[in-house]
Amino acid sequence: MSFSTLFIKVLTHIPRYRLSHRVNIFGPGRLLGLKCRCIFTHETNDYVRLKRKDLHVNSGFGVLHASGTVDFVIKPACIQEYPDADRALVNIYGLPSLSCDGVNIELTGELKDILTITASPQSPNVYCEVQIPVKYDLDVKLFDKASVHILGMEADEVNLSTEEGDVNTHGLKSHNIHITTNHGNITSEGTMQGSLFIWAKKTHIKAKRLQGLMLNIEAEELSTAIDSSYMNEGQISAKCGDVIIKNLHGCTDLLIKQGRIFITGFHGQLSGFVGSGQVDIQVTDVTANSTLHINEGSLVLSILENPRHDIEVTAPSLDISEQIRSTGTISNSNKTFNLRKLNSEEHTLKATVINGGAKIKCQDWFSSLGISTDVQ
């Protein structure tokens, strides 16, 4: 039986930037003390403005198409300076000796609401800063090591694509956010709000807070460091991965062929499948039937002293703390532990380890608050 077939079979039983350079992305004289202010990997102390274009655009709504081999910084035009939200400013920065050949800026559409920028100069020591009305949709397609930084934008649709470059956002809000990258990393400072779809060959995702209706992450090689995820529905899958989420809410499917899953605060419904690896989950509340399946590896399950759901754990080797053992029963030749609080078929967490061991322990006070004292 193939890995994908086995995962589907399991699911059918469940209801249901590299920040190292010194460029001022806020414009001359407006450098703010934000951690996200730098995204390039080259020094920009000697950079000057090579080109500037000031455009009158449709007030309020439009779309930006950006493509090329240079870094892009995209942010809202200053509302104090342009209260009618009808201005777009494009600045090209680079070394004084460089030209802007290969940079084209065009405003089209009957309403002057389509801004297209293509930037593929001969030198990589160039970047493009774009200021547009805050409600513009974004369509960005970058090549080679070009990266994109987005600051404080709102949109209906956001499509971001890179090859080796990173995607960095601060306060991005959209109905749908699509991110595709071959080997770029994804960083979200503040809140990324909207349905989020990520596809990557290899990526590291660092996020402060994800919030929306749907989350779908698919990667061949994946690592994450997510502080909070408040998604109604989510699916995270990878051939190999190291998935770390501090607080996970909602209905989530996790499929990792080889790797580790670490969740320090779970509230909702969970379907987890690991082919080979480790799973460490601190459970706060199970709102619907949930399962964890590990073909080969280990499980550490931390539960509240008085859990609000039923638990069933089966493994060849069980290590149960005395505090938890006294509240449940052991059967199946000491291979299955049951803890019945609700005797409900709708709020049960079932965990199975085929080859390996399972440890069940009580959360300490810090863990119950989602505070980890031992995770790097």
Beta strands, then each sheet from edge to edge (+ up, - down):
strand 1: 48-56
strand 2: 63-68
strand 3: 71-76
strand 4: 87-94
strand 5: 103-108
strand 6: 114-119
strand 7: 126-132
strand 8: 137-142
strand 9: 148-151
strand 10: 154-162
strand 11: 167-181
strand 12: 186-286
strand 13: 290-303
strand 14: 310-314
strand 15: 317-320
strand 16: 329-331
strand 17: 336-339
strand 18: 348-362
sheet 1: 1+ 4- 7+ 3+ 9+ 11+ 10+ 8+ 2+ 6+ 5-
sheet 2: 1+ 4- 7+ 3+ 9+ 11+ 12+ 13+ 18+ 14+ 17- 16+
sheet 3: 1+ 4- 7+ 3+ 9+ 11+ 12+ 13+ 18+ 15+
end
